[in-house]
Amino acid sequence: MRETVLITGASGLLGRALVAEFAAAGFSVLAQYRRHKGEDGERVRWLRGDFAGPRGTAGFLRRQRAVLEACRHVVHNYGPVEEKPTAGLTGADLAAAFQSHLRPALDITRFLLDHAPLRSVLFIAFEDAGVERPYLKILPYAMAKNGLLLLGLSLAAAHPGVRFNVFSPPTLAGAALRHPHARPAAPEAVAARIRRIVQGRASGRHYHWTEPRPPGRQGGRHG
Ligand SMILES: NC(=O)c1ccc[n+]([C@@H]2O[C@H](COP(=O)([O-])OP(=O)(O)OC[C@H]3O[C@@H](n4cnc5c(N)ncnc54)[C@H](OP(=O)(O)O)[C@@H]3O)[C@@H](O)[C@H]2O)c1
């Protein structure tokens, strides 16, 4: 029987590649989108959901409960990047970033732990997750993604029966926001790596695109 995977942010740059990758590998794919629905197929079903607020996430879980109850895997790919100059940052900006990144990821995971035969959870972080450096424009995003890293590793310890991992992708070819020294990677290649992690046996790991990280990257300033 086909295993079911939920992919959030499935209509985005990496999301579309993930949907194609998992469907081609024989998974039954539940693909969450907000505005840009893809084409339903034999192995792909698109589910509308808006995670801007907690009520939107709760509504998504309520409406889609019947199909979500089949989920064995989830790839938390949804993770909007917003630019906000650090000099003008407010507490509300930090709270909004946590609301946007951590709350849907945890609420959906909690639901699946309680209602589905969950086997693996993958959180998508970003290139510099786990690296200490000052951020000039994307500090709330970076903090929330680092929160997701801690969440994933902590859930791995709390739920030994489910594999929790974190993957930090590089800048993607075609991305609107680019690290100045980035060597963009094809979303299809990144999606293939993610699929292999989901099908692996490890838990409680933080995967990077290139390992080990080149020396001299830590401590610089990031847009
Ligand atoms: N792009 C990069 O270079 C890069 C680098 C490192 C890490 N990442 C991480 O990789 C992941 C994918 O990035 P990406 O660039 O592929 O993303 P993206 O193209 O910006 O995709 C955005 C996705 O999120 C959905 N979305 C937006 N607002 C939403 C909302 N309020 N509720 C529910 N869904 C919403 C969009 O749905 P609709 O389009 O249907 O509205 C779309 O599916 C993210 O976690 C990102 O932080 C990206």
The ligand as a Gaussian input file, in Angstrom:
#p B3LYP/6-31G(d) Opt

LIG

0 1
 N       13.811000      29.730000      -1.400000
 C       14.995000      29.521000      -0.808000
 O       16.062000      29.866000      -1.355000
 C       15.051000      28.875000       0.563000
 C       16.301000      28.729000       1.169000
 C       16.365000      28.111000       2.422000
 C       15.210000      27.651000       3.018000
 N       14.007000      27.824000       2.389000
 C       12.813000      27.304000       3.062000
 O       12.289000      26.308000       2.199000
 C       10.871000      26.294000       2.283000
 C       10.276000      26.488000       0.897000
 O       10.695000      27.757000       0.399000
 P       10.180000      28.277000      -1.015000
 O       11.081000      29.393000      -1.422000
 O        9.996000      27.118000      -1.930000
 O        8.752000      28.879000      -0.627000
 P        7.786000      29.699000      -1.559000
 O        8.071000      29.476000      -3.006000
 O        7.747000      31.122000      -1.079000
 O        6.380000      28.994000      -1.241000
 C        5.459000      29.523000      -0.399000
 C        4.420000      28.417000      -0.116000
 O        3.764000      28.724000       1.102000
 C        2.364000      28.847000       0.827000
 N        1.822000      29.891000       1.680000
 C        2.154000      31.198000       1.695000
 N        1.439000      31.846000       2.636000
 C        0.659000      30.915000       3.217000
 C       -0.290000      30.955000       4.271000
 N       -0.624000      32.091000       4.904000
 N       -0.893000      29.789000       4.632000
 C       -0.603000      28.635000       4.002000
 N        0.276000      28.531000       2.993000
 C        0.885000      29.665000       2.606000
 C        2.257000      29.200000      -0.633000
 O        0.962000      28.870000      -1.095000
 P        0.274000      29.621000      -2.377000
 O        1.386000      29.914000      -3.345000
 O       -0.683000      28.590000      -2.889000
 O       -0.384000      30.838000      -1.856000
 C        3.360000      28.304000      -1.188000
 O        2.914000      26.979000      -1.269000
 C       10.505000      27.389000       3.288000
 O       10.368000      26.826000       4.564000
 C       11.691000      28.321000       3.246000
 O       11.820000      29.074000       4.430000
 C       13.905000      28.420000       1.178000

